[in-house]
Amino acid sequence: QVQLVESGGGLVQAGGSLRLSCAASGRIFSINAMGWYRQAPGKQRELVASITNGGNTNYADAVKGRFAISRDNAKNTGYLQMNSLKPEDTAVYHCAAQVTCLGYGSYRYWGQGTQVTVSS
């Protein structure tokens, strides 16, 4: 009943910027938390950034000072602003959200993923 759709990925040169968006739709009562994960070839999936309904944020050490997560509750949309991109940021990025659905409890939903490639 809930879908997450990412957009904004692509190819960018080192030092450039991208903004990823994650739009949630469906029978949503509230989005309790939202986060972005990434997985690079040959590496484990890692949590890049997360944000609570109250706006508290957490970041992986590798992206602190370069990435910023935000959300627009009125639009049920989350964002990941990525600045000063490095080749090591290359990965498939997935958004995830802990969503309270109308008539149900809270469940985690995942987007389909979007490729971010940073060239040197």
Beta strands, then each sheet from edge to edge (+ up, - down):
strand 1: 2-7
strand 2: 10-13
strand 3: 18-26
strand 4: 28-39
strand 5: 46-52
strand 6: 57-59
strand 7: 67-72
strand 8: 77-82
strand 9: 91-101
strand 10: 106-110
strand 11: 114-119
sheet 1: 1+ 3- 8+ 7-
sheet 2: 2+ 11+ 9- 4+ 5- 6+
sheet 3: 2+ 11+ 9- 10+
end
